[in-house]
Amino acid sequence: MSKVCDICGKGPVAGRSITQRGMAKKKGGVGKKTTGITKRMFRPNLQNIKIRINGGNKTALVCTTCIRCGKITKAA
């Protein structure tokens, strides 16, 4: 099962998690120092729901943004 929305095609996006130590200059410190950078993934909030397509019902992975915007109609 792929981690992609069946309606809008939203999928995972790569990013970084930055670890810092020290106190910020505006708080009276000497500045923040980066101590580590690790890769991470930003994954969409996908829900497995029944939707109505072309008069029939289908189970699909849909992101919560599409559900809230009303891009789909739920099957009863």
C-alpha positions as CSV (number, residue, x, y, z in Angstrom):
1,M,0.0,0.0,0.0
2,S,1.5,3.3,-1.1
3,K,1.5,6.4,1.1
4,V,-0.1,8.6,-1.5
5,C,-3.6,10.2,-1.5
6,D,-5.9,8.7,-4.1
7,I,-7.6,12.1,-4.8
8,C,-4.9,14.8,-4.8
9,G,-1.7,12.7,-5.1
10,K,-0.1,14.2,-1.9
11,G,2.7,12.0,-0.7
12,P,5.7,11.9,1.7
13,V,8.2,14.7,1.5
14,A,11.8,14.5,2.8
15,G,13.2,17.0,5.2
16,R,15.7,17.4,8.0
17,S,15.5,17.5,11.8
18,I,18.1,19.9,13.3
19,T,19.3,19.5,16.9
20,Q,20.7,22.7,18.5
21,R,22.2,23.6,21.9
22,G,22.9,26.9,23.6
23,M,20.9,30.0,24.3
24,A,19.7,32.4,21.6
25,K,21.5,35.8,21.4
26,K,18.3,37.7,22.0
27,K,17.8,35.8,25.3
28,G,21.3,36.8,26.4
29,G,23.3,33.9,25.2
30,V,26.2,33.5,22.7
31,G,24.0,31.9,20.0
32,K,22.7,28.5,19.1
33,K,25.1,25.8,17.9
34,T,24.0,23.0,15.6
35,T,25.0,19.6,17.0
36,G,23.3,17.3,14.6
37,I,21.2,17.0,11.4
38,T,19.2,13.9,10.6
39,K,17.0,13.1,7.7
40,R,13.2,12.6,8.3
41,M,10.0,12.2,6.4
42,F,6.9,14.4,6.5
43,R,4.0,12.0,5.8
44,P,0.4,13.0,4.9
45,N,-2.4,12.1,7.3
46,L,-4.1,9.4,5.2
47,Q,-7.4,7.8,6.2
48,N,-8.8,4.6,4.7
49,I,-12.5,5.4,4.0
50,K,-15.3,4.3,1.7
51,I,-16.1,6.9,-1.0
52,R,-18.6,7.0,-3.8
53,I,-17.2,7.1,-7.4
54,N,-19.2,6.8,-10.6
55,G,-22.3,5.5,-8.7
56,G,-20.3,2.7,-7.0
57,N,-18.5,2.5,-3.7
58,K,-14.7,2.1,-3.3
59,T,-12.3,2.0,-0.4
60,A,-9.5,4.6,-0.9
61,L,-6.7,6.2,1.0
62,V,-7.6,9.9,1.3
63,C,-5.8,12.7,3.1
64,T,-7.7,14.6,5.7
65,T,-7.3,17.8,3.7
66,C,-9.4,16.4,0.9
67,I,-12.0,15.1,3.4
68,R,-12.3,18.5,5.1
69,C,-12.5,20.4,1.8
70,G,-15.3,18.2,0.5
71,K,-13.5,16.8,-2.6
72,I,-15.0,13.4,-1.9
73,T,-18.5,12.1,-1.0
74,K,-18.5,9.4,1.7
75,A,-20.5,6.2,1.0
76,A,-23.3,5.4,3.4
